[in-house]
């Protein structure tokens, strides 16, 4: 890990995480350590989705109503569908 000093009292560290060679910039406290950060909710896959403008407006309204991101709203819809499907089987 290399260290870069600035004129300010803050020091910046540059390091490579053990996860996928990610580069991290850190101040003198904290650090790149195993288990740090937000916990994963699953596997991320990029998807392109074409829907009518009306449906996109409904999704945006759901985001606002639930105070949630689009990803969270889609995740809730998909999980509810598969839970319902499993119960019906």
C-alpha positions in Angstrom: 0.0 0.0 0.0 1.5 3.3 -1.0 0.9 6.6 0.8 0.5 10.1 -0.7 0.9 13.1 1.5 -0.8 16.4 0.9 -0.4 19.9 2.3 -3.5 19.3 4.4 -3.4 17.2 7.6 -5.3 14.4 5.9 -3.3 11.6 4.4 -4.6 9.5 1.5 -3.8 5.8 1.1 -4.2 4.0 -2.2 -4.6 0.2 -1.9 -5.9 -2.8 -3.8 -8.7 -4.7 -2.2 -8.7 -8.5 -2.1 -12.0 -8.4 -4.1 -11.5 -8.4 -7.9 -8.5 -6.1 -7.7 -10.6 -3.1 -6.9 -8.6 0.1 -6.3 -9.5 2.1 -3.2 -8.7 5.6 -1.9 -8.8 5.9 1.8 -8.2 8.5 4.5 -6.0 7.6 7.5 -8.9 5.9 9.3 -10.8 2.9 8.1 -9.5 0.7 5.4 -10.0 -2.0 2.8 -10.7 -5.0 5.0 -12.6 -8.2 4.5 -16.3 -7.9 5.4 -16.3 -4.1 5.4 -19.1 -2.2 3.5 -22.6 -2.9 2.5 -23.6 -6.6 2.5 -24.7 -8.1 -0.8 -28.3 -8.8 -1.5 -27.5 -11.3 -4.3 -25.9 -11.5 -7.7 -26.0 -8.4 -9.9 -26.8 -8.8 -13.6 -27.5 -6.0 -15.9 -30.8 -6.1 -17.8 -32.4 -3.9 -20.4 -36.1 -3.7 -20.2 -38.6 -2.1 -22.7 -41.9 -1.1 -21.2 -44.6 1.4 -22.2 -44.4 4.9 -20.9 -47.4 4.3 -18.7 -45.8 1.4 -17.0 -42.6 3.4 -16.4 -44.6 6.1 -14.8 -46.3 3.6 -12.5 -42.9 2.2 -11.5 -41.6 5.8 -10.8 -44.7 6.4 -8.7 -44.1 3.1 -6.8 -40.5 4.3 -6.2 -41.7 7.5 -4.7 -44.5 5.9 -2.7 -42.1 3.3 -1.2 -39.1 5.7 -0.9 -37.2 3.0 -2.8 -34.9 2.8 -5.8 -36.0 1.2 -9.1 -33.8 -1.8 -8.3 -35.6 -2.3 -5.0 -39.1 -1.9 -6.6 -38.2 -4.4 -9.4 -36.7 -6.8 -6.8 -39.9 -6.6 -4.7 -42.1 -7.3 -7.7 -40.0 -10.2 -8.9 -39.6 -11.8 -5.5 -43.4 -11.4 -4.9 -44.1 -13.1 -8.2 -41.9 -16.1 -7.5 -43.1 -16.4 -3.9 -46.7 -16.5 -5.1 -45.8 -19.0 -7.9 -44.1 -21.3 -5.3 -47.1 -21.2 -3.0 -49.5 -22.0 -5.8 -47.4 -25.1 -6.8 
